[in-house]
Amino acid sequence: MNQEHVFLCGNPALDFVATLRARRSARFEMFASPDRLDAWYLASGLVDTVAPADASHVERATAVREAVYGLVAARLAAGPLGAEALAVVNAAAGEPVPALRLTPAGRRRADATQEEALSLVARHAVEVLGGPEVPLLKECGNATCTRVYIDRSRGMRRQWCGMESCGNRLKAAAYRARKKQSAQAAQGAGPGAVPGAGSGVAPGGREAVRGASVG
């Protein structure tokens, strides 16, 4: 698999949506050229070969992608599905799909047209957005990441699209923040600070007697 393509979302249509990364900040576009669209189709495993794309294919693919994202966002917000987005996705899903053939090497979807490959993506969108896994849709807990995935974990405890892509980075950032906070607290205490001061616990570990008279 091409290292550039990451499939973490649990459904090809959601991975397709994630080809526009960091939507609310950097907005990194993976389909910057037609060959990048071809590469995604092949890396996804949806097809084994695909006719070369041109600029018009990229334009339509990104239009379908954004329509799917709009529907995903509506599902996350428990809101109504937009009529225009529905029309775009359903039109793409209504196109033919590449024939599935059995070969000595296994099953293959070969000689796919661009329209057929996009139809497969749109049909996966129909399945995930109209099926029983809608309640499992989650957006990554990393505020700068906008991937939406299907949380099939036990108890739905998954927090990030992936540990390597977001989880480890957030854990490392949280660790650095805690260390910085601890260092600042130590500096604020001053060199003559007594351990346990202000906590109601004496240095020997016994509870300080409060309100005791002196003399």
N, C-alpha and C positions, 0 to 999 in steps of 0.2 A: 504493500500500500504506500502511496505517496505520503511522505512524512508531513506534507503541507496540509493534508486533509485529515481531519479528526472527526470520528463518528462516535459521539457520546450520548446522543439524545434518545436512543431507543426506538427511533422511527425515521426512515429516510426523509420524509417530508420535514420533520423537525430539524434534521441535520442540514437539509437544503436551506431552510430559513436561516440557519446559523452561518451561512456563507456571507452574510453581511454582519460582521462582528462589531461588538461594542456600539450598538445602535444609538445609545444616548450620549456618546462621547466621541471617540475617534472615528467611528463608522469606517471600518476597514473592509473594502469590497474585494471579495475573492474572484469575482467574475470580471476582472479588469480587461480580459481579452477573450475571444471565442475559444481558443485552445484551453483556457482554464475551465470553461464550462464542460468541454469534452472530457478533460482530465477528472472532473468531479464525478461525472456519470460513470466512468470506468472504475474509479476508486471506490465508489459506493457499492459496486457489485450488482447494481440494477440491470446493467447490460454488459455484454462481453465485447462488443464492438459498437461504434456509433459513427454515423456520417459526420464529417467535420462541420462545425457550427460556423455561422457568420454573424455579423453584427445584429441582424434582425432576430436571430435565434436567441442571442443574449438578451436583447430587449424584451422578448416575450417571456423568457425564463425568469428574468428579474421581476416582470409584472406579475407572474404567477406566484413567485416567491413572496412578494410583498402582500399579495392578496391572502396567501396562506398565513402570513404573520398577523395580518389584521384579524383573521378569524381566530387564531391562537390567542391573541391578546383579548379578544372578546370572551373567549371561553375562560381565560384566567380571571377576568373581571366579572364573570357570570352575567354578562350583558348580551344584548341581541347581536346576531350575526349580520354583518352588513350585506345588503342585497348585491351591491356591485362586486364585492369580493367573492361572494358565493357564485355569481355568474362567471367570473374569471376562472375560478377553480373548477367549477362544473364543466365549463367548456373544454378546458384542458383534459380533464378526466374522461370526457366523452370521446376523445380521439382514440384511434386504434393503438394497441400495444404490440410490441415486437413478439413474434411467435416464439413459444418455448419449445425447444427441440431436445430430444435425448440423443446423446452421442456416446461413443465408447469412453470418452473422458468424463462424462456426466451430463447434466442439463446445461443448456446454453441459451441465452437470448442474444442472438447474433444479428448483425446487419440492421441494427435499429436506426430509424431516422431520428432527427432531433425532436420531432413532434411526438413520436412514440416514446422516447425516453422521458420527455416531460410529462406525458400522460401517466406513466408509471408513478412519478413523483406525486402528481395530483391525486391519483387514486389512493395512495398511501395517506395523503392529507384527509381525504374523505373518510377513510377508515378510522384514523385516530381522532378526528374531530367529531365524528358522528357515532363513535363506538363507546364501549363500556369503560375505556381507560381515560376519559375526559377528567374524572376527579383526581387522576394521578399526575396531571400536568403541573409542573413547577418551573419557576424561573430560578436560575442559578443564584445562590446567596451572595455571590460577589457582585457588588453594586455596579462595577464597570463591565460586567459580562451580561449579555442579554440572551444567552442560550436558554431555551425552554426544553425540558426533558421529561420523560415519563419516569416517575419514581416508583419502581417496582420493589423497592427495598422493604424489608420487614418493618412494619409500623410506620412506613413512609418517613424514615429518618434521614434520608439522603439530603444533604444541604447544598451540594455543588454539582455542576455539570460533570466534573471529574476532579480527582485529587491532584493529578499532575498539572492540569490546566489552571485550576483555581484554588482547590482546597489547600494544597501545601503552601501556596503563596500567602493565602489569608492567615493560615496558622503561623507562618513565619513572621508576618507583619504584626499579629497579635502578641507574639512572644517578644518582639523588639519593643513594642509599645509598653508591655509590662515591665521590661527591664529598665526602660527609660523612666517610667513612673517611679519605680523603686529607687533608682539613683537620685531622682529629684527629691524624693521624700527623705532620703538619707542626708542629702546636702542641707535640706531645710531644718533637719533636727539639730545640726551644729555639732562641733567636736566634743562638747561636754555633756551631751544628752545622756540621760540615764535610761537604759533599756526598760521598757514597760511603763515609762512616765506617761501620765495622762490616761492610762488604761484601767486604773484602780487596782493594779497588781504590783506588789512590792518586788524589788529585785530578787528576793529569795523565793518568789513564787507564791507567797501567801497574800491573801486579799488585804489591801490596805484598810485601816480603820478610819472611816470617814467621820468628821465632826468631833474627833477626840480633843479634849482640852489639853493645853500645854502647861506644865508646872504643876 
